Amino acid sequence: MSKIISKVIAAVLPERCPYCNKIVRQGDIACKKCKSKFPEINLESYASGCYICYSCFFYEDIFANAIKRFKFYNYPQSAKKLAIPLADTIKKYDVNFDCITYVPMFPKRERQRGYNQSQLLAKEVSKILDIPLEDFLIKIKDNPPQHTMDTKDKKKNVKGVFAVQKKDKLKGKNILIIDDVITSGYTLGECCKLLSKGKARVFCATVCNATKVI
C-alpha cells in the first residue's frame, strides 16, 4: 500500500484509543493519558478447575469501557490495539505455546454481533507472537449470557455447551486459550477442562480481570 493511500485512509478512518476513543497517532496502542494508567504488574487468577489465567487490567474504569465498546458497540478494530498488551502479558508465562485458541460463540449470536471478540483477539495475538491459531472449541448450545446469571447459576449455565474438535492435535501440547474478560472463571474453566481431557496442558489469558483476585 502506498504512503499516499495510507495517509488518505488515516484521514478518513483515523485510529482511536480503545480505552477512551480519542484519535491517536497511527500505530499508538493508546493515548498518553490512558497509557499512563496501565498497571506495572499483570493480574493472576484462576479459572474453575485451577487453570491459571493472566490478565492485563482490572475490569474497571477505562479498561471496562474498552471491553464494552469492543464487545457491544461494534468496534472490532479495537482487537489490534488490545492484543498488544495482551501479547506482552502472555510473554510473562515463559511457556513455549504450541498453539492459541479462544472461547467460541454460538453461531447465531456471532452472526448477530458480526464477530467473536475473543477470536479477533486470538488472531491478533497469534500474529504478534507467531504462534499458530486453532479453532479447537465450538459452542453447541445457546445458553444465556453469563453476565445475566447469578453467581450460583453460572457454573451450571456452562455445562455441556462446548465441544472439542481436532482432538488428534491436543495430546502433549501447551495450549493458550484467550477470552476478553475472566469473571467467575466458569466459562474458561469449562473450556480448559475439555481441552485437558485431550491430554493438553492449558493456560488462559484475558485482557481484563473482573475477579478482583490476584
N, C-alpha and C positions, 0 to 999 in steps of 0.2 A: 504494500500500500504506500503511495507516495506521501511525502510530507504535506503537500497541499491538501490532499484528500483527508489526511488525519486532522489537519487544522480545521477544516470545514466541519467534520464530524464532531470535534471537540467544541466548536462554537454552537452547533445546533443541539447536540446532546452532551452537555458538559458533565464531567464526573462529579459525583456528590459524596460527601462524607456519609457513610452508612449509619452513623450514630446521631447526627443532628440534621442531616440533609442539606447542609451548606455546600456550595460549589467549592471544589478543591482543585489543585493543580493535577494535571494528568499524571497518574502513577502514584499519587499520595494515597496512603491507606486510610487517612482520617485528617480532619482539620487539626490545627495545632492545639486548640482548646481541648478537643476530645482526646487527642493523643496523650495529652498531659495527664489524663485520668486513667490511663492504662495501668493496672497493678503491676508491681515488680515481680510478684510471685504467681505461680499457677495454682489453681484450686484443685484439691484432690478429694474425691468422694468415691462412693461405691454404688454400682447398680445392684439390684437384688441378686443374691447369689454370690456376693463378694467379688464382683468383677470390677477392677479398678477403673476409674474414669478421671481423666484430666480435663480441666476446663480453663478457658482464658479469663472469664469475667463472672462476677456475680450477676444474677438476673435482676438488675435494678438500674434506675436512672437511665443514662444514655444507652447502656448496653441492652436493657429490656426494650427500649424504644427501637433499637436497631433490629432486634429479632422480630418484633411485632410488625414493623414496616416490611421487612423482608418476607415474612411469612403470610401476612394477612392483607397487605396493601399493594400487591403486585409489583414488588421490587426485586425480581430475580437477579438483577445486575449487582445487587449487594454481595452476592456469593463470592465474587473475585476478591473483594477487599476484606470480607470477614474471614476468608480462608487463609489469609496471610498470617495473622496472629495465631490462628488455629494450627497451622503447619509448624510455627515456631514452638508452640506448646507441645505438639506431638514429638518433636525432636528431643524433648526432655526425658522421654521414655527410655532412650538408649536401647531400643529394641530394633532388630532388623525385621521389619514387617514384610511379609511375603505379598500381602495384598490388602486393599482397603475395600470396605463395603459400607452399607448405610441402612438406616431404618426405612423400610418401604412404606408407601401409602396404598390404600385400597384404590384400585384403578378409577372408580367413579369419582372419588374425592380428588384424586390427582388431576383428572380431566377438568373438574370444576375449578380448581385453583390454577391450573395451567402448568404446574410444575411441582416437583417434590423438592422442597428446600434442602433436605438432608442429602439427597442425591446430588444437587448442584454443588453443595459444599464439598462432598466427597470427590467429585470430578475435579474441582479446583485444587484440592489438597493433593490428589493423585498426580496432577501435573507438576505442582511445586516440588513435591518430594520424589517424583519419578518412581512411584510405587503403583503397580497395576491395580485397576479398579475392577471389582467383580460384583455382579448382582446376585449374591448368594441367597438373599431372602425375598420372599414375596408375601404380600398380605392377602389372605384368603377370606377374611371376614370383615365386614364393615361395622366395627364396634364403635360406640360413642367416643368422641374425643376425650382423652384423659383429663383435660383441664375442666371438663364438665362434671367430673365424678368426685365423690367424697373419697378421702384417703383410704378408708376401709374397703372401698369397692374397686379401687384402681388395680389391685393385683388380680382380682377375678376378671376384670374387664379385658385383660390382655391374654388370658389363657386361650390357646388354640386359634389365635387369629393370624399367626405367621406360619410359614412353611419354608423348608430349605430346598434349594435346587443346587445342582452341580456338586453333589455330595462327594464325588470322587476326588474333588480338588481340595478338600478340607484337611485330610489327615496329616498331622505333623506340621501344620502351617501356623505362623503367627499372623493373626488377623486383627485389623483395627476396624471397629465399627463406629461410624460417625453419625451424630444427630445434632440438632440445633441447640437443644436445652435438655439437661437432666433435672428432673423434679423429684418424683417419688423413686425413680430408678427402676420401676417395674417394666416399662416398655423395653429399655435397653437390656435389662436382666433377662427377660424372656427371649430376646433375640440372641443374646450371648449363650444362653442355655442350649438353644437349638444348634448353634454352631459348635459348641463344645461337645455335643453328642457325636459330632463327626470327627472327634479327636483333634480338634484345633485348639490352640491357645488364643484366647480372645481378650482384647483390650478395648476400652471405649475412650472417645474424645468428643467434647461438645464445645460450642462457642461459649455458652452460658451455663451457670450452675445455680439452680433455684433451691438446692437442698439446705444451704447455709451450714453445711458440714465440711470442715477442712481438716 
